[in-house]
Structures are given as C-alpha cells and as structure tokens.
Amino acid sequence: MGKMHGWAGKILKVDLTTRRIETEDTAKYVPQYVGGKGIATRIAWEELKPGTGPYDAENILMFFNGPFTGTLAPTSGRGVVCGVSARTYPTPWFTYGTMGGDWAAELKFAGFDGVIVKGISERPAYLWVNDGKAQIKDADRLWGLDTFCTQRMLKAAHGEQSQVLCIGPAGENLVRWASIQHKLSNAIGDAGLGAVMGAKKLKAIAILGTGGVKIARPAGFIRACMEITDLISSGPTVTPVRDSRGRPPGPNTLPCSFGCPMGCGKMFKNIPAGIEVGSGTRNMMAHCEDGVFISGDNKTNYPPKDIAKDYKGDMYTRETKGFGDKIGTEIQALCEGLGISSAFNLNLYPWFWQCIENGVTELNSYKLEPDNPRFWYDLVKKIAYREGIGDIFAEDLIRASDKLNLPDILKKAACFQFPLWGQPDHRLGRAYESQPSPIWIHTSLHWAIDSRDPMASHHQSSFVSMWFPLHHEGKAGSPDVDFNKLMATYAKTFGTAAGMEPGFENIDDKTKLTVWLDNRAQIKDSLLLCDWCFPRILRGFNSKEELKAAEDYCGDIDAEAKMLSPLTGLKITSADLGKAGDRIRNLDRALHIRNYDRSRELDSSGEWVCEYPEKSDGTKWDKSLFNKILDSYYNNRGWDKKTGRPTRAKLEELGLKDVADKLASIGKLP
Amino acid sequence: MAKLPKEITLEVPKSGVIIHNPTLCRGCGICELACSAYHKGECSSFLSRIHINAEDLDLDFPAVVCAQCNSPSCYFACPLKDSALCIDNETGARYINEDECTGCGECAEACPLPNPAIWQTSNGEFFKCDLCKGRKGGPICIEVCPRNALTFVARGK
C-alpha cells in the first residue's frame, strides 16, 4: 500500500520485558476502526486475554492518536490511552481515557498512529520515540521525580520541542487512580492508567518528530477545516452564546491542545506562592473540574430544598470550597506534579463534610478538616506516597469506604458519589450537576453500558442542559433560548424531536437518539476531536441578538465527514462514521462480555441512583420504568434484551463475524 | 576600504511583514499547520515557514517568523538572486523560487535573525516565508490565527 493520507501508517509495539521493538501497519485497521480508541479496542480484542490484571505483564497499555491528529482540523490535538485500569470497580477492566496537549500530534509527526506497550521493565525505563524509531532508555534518575521535573529533564535531554507523557510518584506507588500527565495539566485522570505505567516501570514516553501528516486533497481539506473552524468559532456547545472560550478567546485562556482554536483552559502564569514554595511550577492551566481547588464548585450543591425531602436524609447540600488563585493553583500543581487527578476533592469535600456531620471527625485517627487547605496539601502527599490514611484513599473513595469502619449512611454516600464503575458522579443530575429530563435519561444509559465515566458520549448529550430554558428556573441554562426552536433543531436533524422532549414519553425515540449519540462519541474518541465541540448538533452564536434572530439552532453533524474525506482521500459519509462508531461500541461490548462477563445485571447496577429525583426538575425512574427504557435501548442497539449481548445479526452487519464466532464458541452469543 | 559590489548598493523594494505578538500567542500551532498544508499539502511544524517554539511549562510562546528585512541579507547572499531568491512584485516578499534554487544554503547562512527563518527539508530543499505569494486574502497564517496574535503590516506602512 502506498503512503497513507491522514494516518501515519505505522503502529509501534514495545515489549518492556523482552525489550523488543516492532512496528505494525495501520492499514490492517483502517478505515473500519478509524483510529484512536477504535484501533485500540480491536487490538485489545485480539490480544487482551480474560483474567489479565492491571499490573500484569500481559496488560497492554496503548497510546493512540487519530487520523485528524496533527492536522488543521479544529480541536484535533487530542490523544487516547487504553488498557486494563486498576481504578475501575467492581473489577479492574479494559477502559480508556482521552487527553489534550501536544504529544498525540508529536507521535504522528514521529511517524506513528499509536504505541502499544506490553511487559514489565526490570528497572525504571522511559521510551524515546523519534522519527520512525524507538528506544527503551534507563530512567533510574527520573524515578521518584514529579511530573514537571521529569518533563524538564527529558526536554533538556531531547530538545525543548520534544513532548513528554509521564507519571509522578503516585503512579510509581500504584495509587489506583494515579494519572498520566503531560505539560502543565493535561492528563489521563478518571481512567486511572498512571498506576499501569508504574507497574510496567515505565516512567515516561518522550517523543520528537520532524515528519508531517499527508493530505490527499489539500485545497479541499483546508477549505473544509476553515469552514468548520468558523462553525465552531462561538466556542464549545456548552453555552448558546459565545463566551471567552470562543474566537478570539479571552486573554487569560489557553487551548488545552495542539491545533485547537478555543481557549477553554484558564491560564495562571507566575502565581505567587500560597502555602509552600516548591509545587514544581508557578504556572497552571485549569480546565474544568481540575480547577476546583481554585474556584470551588457550586454544582455539588445538592439537592435543592424542594427536592431534598426525597433524599431520605442521606444526602445534603454542600458547595465545594475553593481556595483562591494562590493556594488553589498550588494545590492543583501539587496534584498534577504528584500525578493524581485534582478533581478528586469534588467528591471528597462533600463526603468528608458528611462524615463530620455524622459524627465521624477522624478517619483512622486522621482529623478531617476539609475547609483547611493544609489538610488537602497533606492528604494529597499522603495519597501519592501511600502513607497512613493516604494508603487507604489511594484505593479511591469507593474501595476506601469498603475498608474503613463506617456507619452505613457514609458507605451509601460514597456509593452516591461514585455511582458506577468506581467513577465519580458526572452528568447524572444527582450528586453533581443538574441534568433535566430527558438529558439524564440519555446520560444514565451512556453510564449503564460504558466502562467508565462516559465523558465523550454524555458531554454531547448533557451540554444541551445549558440550552434548556424551561427546567432551570433561571438558575442555569439560557433564558434566551426558545424551546420550540431547540425542538425544531432536533426535528430537522434527526427527523423527530421526541428524543429531546422532557419526560418519559416516546421512549423508543429517546433511546434511538442515545444510540446515535453514543456511536458518534466512539468516533470522536477515534478521530480524535474535542468532546465539548463535536458532533455539532447545535451551533453557537456570537451574541444574544444573533441567537434571538435565528430560525433554528442547527449546527452541522456532517462536519467530521466533510473534513475526513479530503484528508484521507476516501469517500467517508456521516453514515459511515456512525456505523464505524456502532462497530467500535459493539466490539468494546464483546470484549467486556468475553473478558468480564458484562451483563444486563451489571448494566443495571447503578440504576438506584436515578430513583432519587433529578436535582432541577425532580424527575426520576423506578425499577420497572428503568427496565422498560433499557429494553428499548438494547432493542435499538441490536442487543438481546435478556442478557444485554449483541446478536449475531448485529455483529455480522458490522463486519464482526469473527467476533460473533468467538462469542458463540464460549457460549456468550444470545 | 574595499568597494562594495555594485548590486548591494541597489535599493531593494520594501516588503510587507508578518508580526507575531508573543503575549497573545498560546502556541496552538494552527499557523504552522495551515502554512505547511497550503504550501506543501502536508501538515507539519517542520515544513512550516513560521515556527512557534512554545515553552509549554513556562507558558512562553516565542516565534520564528521572517522579518522580510529592508536590506535582505538572504537576497544579497544568493548566487542566483532574482531567479532563486526573488522579490515579489506585489508584496515585496523575499521568497525562494524552488525550481531555480540549487540548495547551496548561502541564504540561510546569511539570515541575521537569532533563529534563522530559512529552513531545509529532509531532501535538502530550502524554504522560507513568501507571504503566501499570490494567495487571495494574504498570508494564510494570519487568517487562521484564532487569537489575532499575527498581523500583516503592508509595505510602506
């Protein structure tokens, strides 16, 4: 096959045990698996054996970019990391995380679509990837260093323009939810794959590439990218009217990724010391929840008084406290340097307060002082080095609450904070932000079938909540959005608006939309593009007047295909992308069925959370309604209702006959 | 004092120039990607005629961009001036005509910038900013920059 366009064409395979380095052709996997998460899931299906634990040599850790990475396609600088994570609950399993920064593009420029790492190195090592070649190098001197120092040392050795992914002490010490860090605050956080790097004794990957991404039809590609940049110029779909994230972004903002025209990150430069000098940097980027130590968060305020009566006394209201620019950025920098996700206090802060109000003021003789920044300073370090109470919280709240001798109400509260898969509540409309119906119905179905917090799929569902004028009583959402126009937009785009109508009518239309959203999320993590900006169901507006004057809010759901075709030279439509997303989702499902006995029962295990009312409109389901909705969702997915397993017909329709055969041979095909 | 060669005393038409503002720049690299895609049909920082040398951990974003010098050393140094290193009639851009360039590298050697703004591909071809010669709408980097960190100052302004 000739030189590929869009894809680099090679995948790097590294075995740290045997120190063997090989390459494989990408052509085997594309276009059917697109790139990124799609290819990684296929490789996991082929190579990840049932019973493989996160710290086993057989666990494969995969770092991928996608066909858009390193190109002019707006927001395309992201990368994805996949492998068996120690964090997921009830059992470690295969999952994924995406992150911004520059490493994914640098990897493409170095000639690779991905790096697959197997085995365990005898001594601390790092991987040096440079222009089609790779070397396993000694990292004895880097082991123990924070992520900023590690990056500076490797940039000193390989050039300022080299890009470094690394773990901090938390990953080395196998903190289950340790992150993989890059630049100031780009991270694989929720997926918790830092400990897998630690177990492999892989401190870092340093990359430098001098190549480029070939374009099949440059003029057409440039034109498409510029048009779509213009389309998204009002910023992420978070709000209908442009804020400082849009073009031009505000002065104190940063894009999180290479090739991104947005400014979603808040920039802190040369911040004076807060508590202690020595967090490794005086600069920081706070993106979303990672900035919670700085600005706090009122979305943890739950539930409002009129709905609180249904929370049976085990939940209450507490805003997460922020500590301001100086101290907040310092604690965030400490987290990023040690290699743990700084968003963790979103869940721990209210939970600690709940402990105190229930008379538990100490945990294993460790005094809880959630309003004192020094408490967090100390706790963060204890967690990263697994000292004292930190050793317990290094297991994450959900496992920690199993270990600690606690009253039932606090155990229940921990489950409420971490409702599924050992992941903090996000976009479920209960412990964290509000999600009026039908948005929480979509998001909880994404949660039900995913392997982690389904960020990519629920972001595109849930940002609509900011557009919902009727359900927020002026507290959130946009009073300037006309609900009828919003519904007209869905009707134009999907043929019916029923999928976005509040309440529980037309369940089948709703779950059809859930399937569409989830399939496109798979594509988003495979291309890769920003989950705040794509797919562009809604377009943003530059002013309230423009918003009011608009006939509808239609964006362009063909945007991805319009850029991908001229880039790759292949004729790829939105329907093709949707089908590829379906393929990736079904393959992921098959992998989880084969390796972890994923079942309807497991999918239903977080349903109880939504028996509590949603915090803004009070809607909820009971078991029988949930089962009706899940039946409909499975049906629209082509999955067997009883077991939640894909049917042979569905798998064969997606070109996954080999997968159907394998599942049949182990008795796991319905 | 040795007499300067006659042509060096010749007046060279002034050029427009791209100005980079490092306080507005955030190192997204979109200028590099658009530049290389437009000129070479490939997205690559290394094929770009403008380089953002981002220092990610320090949040500093200096750039290397051709100053289109009033007295262009690259032009004077070129043994095939006006056929290899040329002056664009329209914008005044000092540009390399890749069909005529022999790859001697004298221009890059002569560039007075601390980081020379003339580069070489892996095949040995030299390239530099030509202000997107002939492109309707002017330099593409300026059009795509999301933060207005790049501005074009036309000649004589």
Chai-1 contact restraints between the chains, C-beta under 6 A:
chainA,res_idxA,chainB,res_idxB,connection_type,confidence,min_distance_angstrom,max_distance_angstrom,comment,restraint_id
A,G70,B,C43,contact,1.0,0.0,6.0,A-B,restraint_1
A,T71,B,C43,contact,1.0,0.0,6.0,A-B,restraint_2
A,L72,B,L33,contact,1.0,0.0,6.0,A-B,restraint_3
A,L72,B,A34,contact,1.0,0.0,6.0,A-B,restraint_4
A,L72,B,A37,contact,1.0,0.0,6.0,A-B,restraint_5
A,L72,B,C43,contact,1.0,0.0,6.0,A-B,restraint_6
A,K183,B,D56,contact,1.0,0.0,6.0,A-B,restraint_7
A,T210,B,F46,contact,1.0,0.0,6.0,A-B,restraint_8
A,G212,B,E42,contact,1.0,0.0,6.0,A-B,restraint_9
A,G212,B,C43,contact,1.0,0.0,6.0,A-B,restraint_10
A,G212,B,S44,contact,1.0,0.0,6.0,A-B,restraint_11
A,G212,B,L47,contact,1.0,0.0,6.0,A-B,restraint_12
A,V213,B,C43,contact,1.0,0.0,6.0,A-B,restraint_13
A,K214,B,E42,contact,1.0,0.0,6.0,A-B,restraint_14
A,I215,B,G41,contact,1.0,0.0,6.0,A-B,restraint_15
A,P218,B,A37,contact,1.0,0.0,6.0,A-B,restraint_16
A,P218,B,G41,contact,1.0,0.0,6.0,A-B,restraint_17
A,I222,B,A37,contact,1.0,0.0,6.0,A-B,restraint_18
A,R247,B,P146,contact,1.0,0.0,6.0,A-B,restraint_19
A,P248,B,R147,contact,1.0,0.0,6.0,A-B,restraint_20
A,P248,B,N148,contact,1.0,0.0,6.0,A-B,restraint_21
A,L254,B,R26,contact,1.0,0.0,6.0,A-B,restraint_22
A,P255,B,R26,contact,1.0,0.0,6.0,A-B,restraint_23
A,P255,B,C28,contact,1.0,0.0,6.0,A-B,restraint_24
A,F258,B,G29,contact,1.0,0.0,6.0,A-B,restraint_25
A,G259,B,G29,contact,1.0,0.0,6.0,A-B,restraint_26
A,G259,B,L33,contact,1.0,0.0,6.0,A-B,restraint_27
A,C260,B,C28,contact,1.0,0.0,6.0,A-B,restraint_28
A,P261,B,P146,contact,1.0,0.0,6.0,A-B,restraint_29
A,K269,B,L59,contact,1.0,0.0,6.0,A-B,restraint_30
A,N283,B,L59,contact,1.0,0.0,6.0,A-B,restraint_31
